[in-house]
Amino acid sequence: MNNRLWNVKNPNQGEYKKVLCVCSAGLLRSPTAAVVLASEPFNYNTRAVGVDAGHALLPIDEVLLDWADEIVCMHPAITHTLRAFFDSDILNGLEIITLNIPDRYPYRDPNLMKMIGVQYSNYLGEKEAAKSGKIVT
């Protein structure tokens, strides 16, 4: 555990935004999102996990939440589960983005990859518009 805690702040990770991609089992949607968000135009440092500890190969935990700068949940139900499992002190300060990606695509499905990229880009555009005071239609 001590090595994991040290690795959270390992300086060799660079200045890349650390994004934790979350779905139910961490097998299809969130690993695909990690690929998309680690690639151009985003270039983030990504990890993929699941919220269902009974099914996830890599279940979400407090160390991974401490590592992340941002969390991208694949569906509103995942965001709800995340908030139910972890108290607000642990999630405090983390930006949580919720996409609306249904659980019906294979890993790296081209349609899934496009949907993730479009929805995440739309989120960034809305966030930028809100910062600048522009109205998004």
N, C-alpha and C positions, 0 to 999 in steps of 0.2 A: 504494500500500500504506500509506503514512504516513497518508493521510486515513482509511482504513478503521480503522487502529489507534487514531486519535484518536476516531473515532465510537464505538468500543467503550465508551469511558468518557464520552461526551457527556452532560453533566449535564442537558440538556433532555429526556432520556428519562423523567425523573421517578423516582418510587419504585416503579414497577411491577416485579413480578418478571419477569425476562427468561427466556423459555422457548423453547428450540430444539426444534422438533418434527422428528423424523427418520423417514423411511421409505427404501425402496430408491431410488426415482427422484425423490422430492420433488414428485410431480405430483398425487397423489390423496389418500392417507391423511394425510400430514403437513400439507399445506395445509388440509385439512378440520379436522384437530386444531388448527391455528393459529387458525382461525376460532372454533372451539368455546371454546378456552382464552382467547381475547381478549374473549369475550363474558361477560355475566352467567352465573353468579355469580363467575367467576374474575377477569376483567378483567386479564389478564396482557399484557405486551408480548411478542409472539410472532414467530417466523420459522420457515419451513419449508425443509428441505433434504433431499437424498438422499445415501446413502452410496456409491452406485454411480456413480463419476465418469464412466463411459462412457454413462450414461443420464440422470443428473440435470441439470436445467437450472441448479440452484444446488447444487453439491456442497459437502458439509461440509468445513470447513477449520479450521485453528488459530485464525484470527481470530474466526470464529463461536463456537467453543468458549470463547474468552476472553470474548466478549460475554455468554454465557449464564450464568444462575444455576442453571438446571435443564435437563436434557435429557429429553424424552419420546420414547422409541422405540416404534414401532408394533407391533413383534413381537420375540420373543426372538432371532430370527436377525439382526435389525438391531442389537440390543445387542451380540451376539457380534462382528459385523463392525466395529462402532464400536470396541470394545475391541481388536480385532486390528489396526486401522489406526493407532490413536493410543496412545502409551505412557502409562503410569499417571501420569507427571508432568503431562501435559497435562490428563488427566481428573481429577486429584486435586482434591478439594474440590467437584466437581460432583455434584449428586444426579442419578442416572440412574434414571428410572422406565421400566419396561417394561410396555406394554399387550399384549394378545393380540388384535391386530386383523389379520385375514387380508386379503390383497391381492385383494379381489374386489368392491370397491364403487366406483362412480363418485364423482367429486369432489362434495362436499356432499350426498351421499346421506343422506336423513333417518335411515335405520337406522344408517349409519356415524356420523353426528353424535351420535345417542343413545348408541350403544355407547361412543364416546370419552368422552362426558360421564359415563356411569355408571361405566366402569372407572376413570377418573381420580378421580371422587368417592369410589369405594370405596377407592382407594389412600390418599386423604387421610384417610378415616375410620379405616383401619387404622393409619396413621402416628400419628394423634392418640390412638388407643386404646393404642398401644405407648408413647407418651410418658407417658400417665396411668397406665399399668400395668394397664389394663382388658384383659380377655380378649375377643378378637373371635371370634365363632362364625359 
